[in-house]
Amino acid sequence: MKAATNENLQSTGNPSMRQQIHRNAVALICLLLLCPAAAASQDVQSLVGECEACHGPGGASVEDDVPSLSGMDADTLLKAMEEFSYYERHCTTTTYRSGDRPKTPLNMCNVASALNDQERRQLAEYFEAR
């Protein structure tokens, strides 16, 4: 039986081994670049759900004592979250306002300090776009 060579594969219209490796490498690189973005998107969505449990759907609060986040400038919101995380703002204890979450006491200082810088930035940009 005759072994397949690059010349044989190319002459029959099949891609060469080098082309196949190149395509696979490109596909792998694309996958590696896209997967973290998809994972980050899922993580942000779960965080958004936590915010919306108090601040309302899309960050549009209907509660007098809970501010709306929707449409707020990202830098302003980011600064507020940082101030909460460093306990530079007053943190009133409250409970989740909607959803099926337990009515466990919580405050924005604890919530904001549990977020990393990237999560805070992603949330700020998310609510600014609402």
C-alpha positions in Angstrom: 0.0 0.0 0.0 1.4 3.4 -1.0 1.8 6.0 1.8 0.0 9.3 1.4 2.3 12.2 0.7 1.7 15.9 0.6 1.8 15.9 -3.1 -0.8 13.1 -3.3 -3.1 14.8 -0.9 -2.8 18.2 -2.7 -3.3 16.6 -6.1 -6.6 15.0 -5.0 -8.0 18.3 -3.7 -7.5 17.3 0.0 -5.7 19.8 2.2 -2.1 19.1 3.0 -1.2 18.0 6.5 0.4 21.4 7.1 -2.9 23.1 6.2 -4.8 20.8 8.5 -2.5 21.5 11.4 -2.7 25.3 10.6 -6.5 25.2 10.6 -6.6 23.2 13.8 -4.2 25.6 15.5 -6.2 28.6 14.4 -9.4 26.9 15.7 -7.8 26.1 19.0 -6.5 29.7 19.5 -10.0 31.1 18.7 -11.5 28.7 21.2 -9.0 29.7 23.9 -9.7 33.4 23.3 -13.5 33.0 23.3 -14.0 30.6 26.2 -12.8 33.0 28.9 -15.1 35.7 27.5 -18.0 33.3 27.7 -17.1 32.3 31.2 -16.8 35.9 32.3 -20.1 36.7 30.7 -21.8 33.9 32.7 -20.0 35.1 35.9 -21.2 38.7 35.4 -24.8 37.4 34.8 -24.8 35.6 38.1 -23.5 38.7 39.8 -26.1 40.9 38.1 -28.8 38.6 39.5 -27.4 39.2 43.0 -27.6 43.0 42.4 -31.0 42.8 41.0 -32.3 41.0 44.0 -32.2 44.3 45.8 -31.8 47.0 43.1 -34.6 45.5 40.9 -34.6 44.1 37.4 -32.0 45.8 35.2 -31.0 47.8 38.2 -34.2 49.9 38.2 -35.1 50.0 41.8 -38.7 50.6 43.0 -37.7 50.8 46.6 -37.3 54.3 48.2 -34.2 53.3 50.2 -32.4 51.4 47.4 -30.9 53.4 44.6 -31.4 52.5 40.9 -28.2 51.4 39.2 -29.5 51.4 35.6 -28.0 54.1 33.5 -25.6 55.3 36.2 -22.2 56.4 35.0 -19.8 53.4 35.2 -17.1 55.4 36.9 -19.5 56.8 39.5 -20.8 53.3 40.2 -17.3 51.9 40.4 -16.2 54.6 42.8 -19.3 53.9 45.0 -18.6 50.1 45.1 -14.9 50.8 46.0 -16.0 53.1 48.8 -18.4 50.4 50.1 -15.7 47.8 49.9 -13.3 49.9 52.0 -16.1 50.8 54.4 -15.8 54.5 53.5 -19.6 54.7 53.0 -22.3 54.0 55.5 -23.6 50.4 55.2 -27.1 50.0 56.3 -28.1 46.3 57.0 -31.0 45.1 54.8 -32.3 41.9 53.2 -32.8 40.8 49.6 -35.9 42.5 48.3 -37.0 40.1 45.6 -36.6 36.6 44.3 -36.4 33.4 46.2 -33.3 34.3 48.2 -33.5 33.9 52.0 -34.1 37.1 53.9 -30.6 37.0 55.4 -29.3 40.3 56.6 -26.6 41.9 54.4 -25.1 45.2 53.6 -23.3 46.8 50.6 -19.9 46.9 52.4 -19.9 43.1 52.6 -21.3 42.7 49.1 -18.8 45.1 47.5 -15.8 43.7 49.4 -16.6 40.2 48.1 -16.1 41.5 44.5 -12.7 41.8 42.8 -11.7 44.8 40.7 -12.7 43.1 37.4 -16.1 42.1 38.7 -16.8 45.6 40.0 -15.8 47.1 36.6 -17.9 44.6 34.7 -21.0 45.3 36.9 -20.5 49.1 36.5 -20.3 48.8 32.7 -23.3 46.5 32.7 -25.6 48.8 34.6 -24.3 51.9 32.8 -25.6 50.3 29.6 -29.1 49.7 31.0 
